[in-house]
Amino acid sequence: MQFIDLKSQYKLLKEKIDSNIHTVLDHGQYVMGPEVIALEAELAKYAGTKHCVSCSSGTDALVMALMAHGIGEGDVVITTPFTFIATAEAIKFVGATPLFIDIDIETFNISPKLVEETLNDISANKNTIHAKICTDIKNIKAIISVDLFGLPANATKINKIAKDFGLIVIEDAAQGFGGSIDGNKAGSLADIGCTSFFPAKPLGCYGDGGAIFTDSDDIANTLKSIRVHGQGEDKYQNVRLGLTGRLDTIQAAVLLPKLEVFDVEIEQRQNVAKLYTANLANVDGITTPSIPDGYVSAWAQYTLMAKDDNHRTLIMEHLKNNDIPVAVYYPIPLHEQKVFESLGYNSKDFPTSSNAAQRVFSLPMHPYLESKDIETICDLIGTL
Ligand SMILES: *Cc1c(COP(=O)(O)O)cnc(C)c1O
C-alpha cells in the first residue's frame, strides 16, 4: 500500500499526459509555451478568480505574493506555527518577520479569535509574547492563512479582522486547492491565493510548480514582472527585483489533463475520508477530523489525533509492522524550529500547536485508495 499513489492516476491519464508532453517536445517552447497560458486560463476559471499567474513552486508563489504587495524589511506578517516550513520561510525570505498565532484544535488552522485578540493587544500597547518582534501595530502588514491538510482556513472571519486592521490576507492553499467554503474555491478566499503543484499535493505535476490567484489587474501584472527578473515593458528593461519564477511548459502539459479530472478526484477523496471517519468514529482515544458546515476539504492529508505522544507511537508502530505507511505532519511547530529561534518565542507560547504536534498522524490518502485497504487500516487501529 502507498501513502500517496501517483501511479494509478498516471495509468488512467497516460495517453493524454504522454501526448501532451510530446506536443511540447515537438513545438519546443519549453519556457512560457502555449500550455502555460492555457493552464492559467483553466486554473483561473476553476478557482473563480480574474487572474492566475503560474510559477515555479508553492514557496515561490508565497514569496511573489509578498513581494507584489511590497512586503519586506521592517514588516511583520501573521501566520500559524502549525504548518509546513515554507509558509514562514517565505516571510523571512523577503526580509519580513513572522508573528505566530496559535491554531484551533478542531481545524488545525489559525484561530481567528486569537488573531483578533493579538491585534487588539498590540494596538493597546499591551505586553505580549510577540514583544521581541512587534510592539507597533503599524508594522503588521499581512496575514498568511493556511488551509492545513486541505481544509480551508476560516476566511470569512479572517478577512473581516484583516479589513478592520488594514491588512492584506494571503491564502496559502498549497494543501487546500480543490477545497471550498460555501462553494467558493480555495485559492480565491483571500486577497491573493497561492498553491503548489508539488507531486504529492492534491493537484500535482511531475516536478515543482505553483500558481497565484488574484482579482487585481495591478497585482497580476506585478506578479508577471516579478516572475521574470522584474522585467518592464521590454524584455531588457528591469523595473524591480524579481526571480526566475516560471512554471515549465512540460509541467503545464502534465497538469492540463489532471485538472480535467480534479473535481472527480476531490469527490473520491471525500469518499475515502468518509469511510475512514465512519470506521474510526468509535475507537477509544482517537479524534477524527472535523469539517465545519459549508466547508469542503481537499484532503491533502487525512490527519487524526491520538490520546498523546505514547498512544501515537503505539498506533504508528502497529501500522508500520503491518506494512501500512503513516506519517506525522508536523512533529515540530515552527516556533520551536532552530531557524526561528531569533524570534524569541518560548516553546510553551503556542500550546494548541504543540499539543497537535505531539498527537497528530496521517493515514494513506489519495483518490484511488480502495475500501478494503481503508477497512484494513481502521481494523488495525481499532483492535490495538
Ligand atoms: C507544500 C507546501 C508549500 C510549498 O510548496 P512547494 O511547491 O513545495 O514549494 C507551502 N505551504 C504549504 C502549507 C505546503 O504544504
The ligand as a Tripos MOL2 file, in Angstrom:
@<TRIPOS>MOLECULE
LIG
   15    15     1     0     0
SMALL
NO_CHARGES

@<TRIPOS>ATOM
      1 C1          3.8970   22.2670    0.0730 C.3       1 LIG1
      2 C2          3.5690   23.4980    0.7890 C.ar      1 LIG1
      3 C3          4.1670   24.7360    0.4570 C.ar      1 LIG1
      4 C4          5.2840   24.8700   -0.5300 C.3       1 LIG1
      5 O1          5.0770   24.3430   -1.7840 O.3       1 LIG1
      6 P1          6.3230   23.8900   -2.6750 P.3       1 LIG1
      7 O2          5.7270   23.7520   -4.0360 O.co2     1 LIG1
      8 O3          6.8430   22.6190   -2.1220 O.co2     1 LIG1
      9 O4          7.3460   24.9770   -2.6240 O.co2     1 LIG1
     10 C5          3.7430   25.8660    1.1350 C.ar      1 LIG1
     11 N1          2.8210   25.8010    2.1190 N.ar      1 LIG1
     12 C6          2.2520   24.6440    2.4790 C.ar      1 LIG1
     13 C7          1.2110   24.6430    3.5540 C.3       1 LIG1
     14 C8          2.6200   23.4400    1.8500 C.ar      1 LIG1
     15 O5          2.0500   22.2950    2.2190 O.3       1 LIG1
@<TRIPOS>BOND
     1     1     2 1
     2     2     3 ar
     3     2    14 ar
     4     3     4 1
     5     3    10 ar
     6     4     5 1
     7     5     6 1
     8     6     7 2
     9     6     8 1
    10     6     9 1
    11    10    11 ar
    12    11    12 ar
    13    12    13 1
    14    12    14 ar
    15    14    15 1
@<TRIPOS>SUBSTRUCTURE
     1 LIG1         1 GROUP 0 **** ****
